[in-house]
Amino acid sequence: MALVFGMRKLNETEVAPPKLALLRIASMGETRGMLFCGDCLDVLEGKVEPESVDLIYADPPFFSNRKYEVVWKDEGEIRSFDDRWEGGIEVYIAWMTERLRGCYRVLKPTGSLFLHCDWHASHYLKVALDSIFGRQNFRNEIVWRYKSGGRSERFFPRKHDVILWFTKSDEWTFRPKAISVPRNVCQECGTTLEKWNNLKKEWDADGRVFRTVKS
């Protein structure tokens, strides 16, 4: 079973719990599942059995200190949520830690957590996850790079998000062939490149392919 959820804080004017999350539960390999609307901590504690989940992907607030608004459906209704935290980073991390502990509780011993965050608080969240899952169970910091947005004249562009991957133990599932991309294929355009890993492709007198370090 897999859990996919996005956490957000609601504004005081919205009629809903003050800390709300959408959480989807689906069996591995299936496209259908259950959708809960409510505080993800309540769902994790009341709807999900301990050590029953194979994988969790979480997309929480990023501690961006911004208010977000979106136009909802064809009626043009405006929905908004705040990613601003009275009390600062300590309050945010305490809120996140409680929910990450809930994630740890429902993961199977062979389960994995993927936490989506960015530069605002990824370093704080990494420390929190180290304390919950154990530093030895950190597997990867996956960088999601993008090109949108402007450029600063004072620092390098902050054009990437981070996905922190932790496992519950030293046994987990990983299928690299399912996600691998050949090194000689351009990931942006799909073109097959003549060079592979900086090695030039050549042919011998019998038509056999070999590669050299010659530029």
Salt bridges, closest charged atoms under 4 A:
ASP39 OD2 - ARG99 NH2 2.98
GLU51 OE2 - LYS168 NZ 3.64
ASP54 OD1 - LYS108 NZ 3.22
ASP59 OD1 - HIS116 ND1 3.98
GLU69 OE2 - LYS67 NZ 3.87
GLU77 OE2 - ARG79 NE 2.91
ASP82 OD1 - ARG84 NH2 2.95
GLU98 OE1 - ARG99 NH1 3.50
ASP118 OD1 - HIS120 ND1 2.95
ASP130 OD2 - LYS126 NZ 2.99
ASP161 OD2 - HIS116 NE2 2.96
GLU188 OE2 - ARG145 NH2 3.78
GLU188 OE2 - LYS147 NZ 3.52
ASP204 OD2 - ARG208 NE 2.84
ASP206 OD2 - ARG208 NH2 3.56
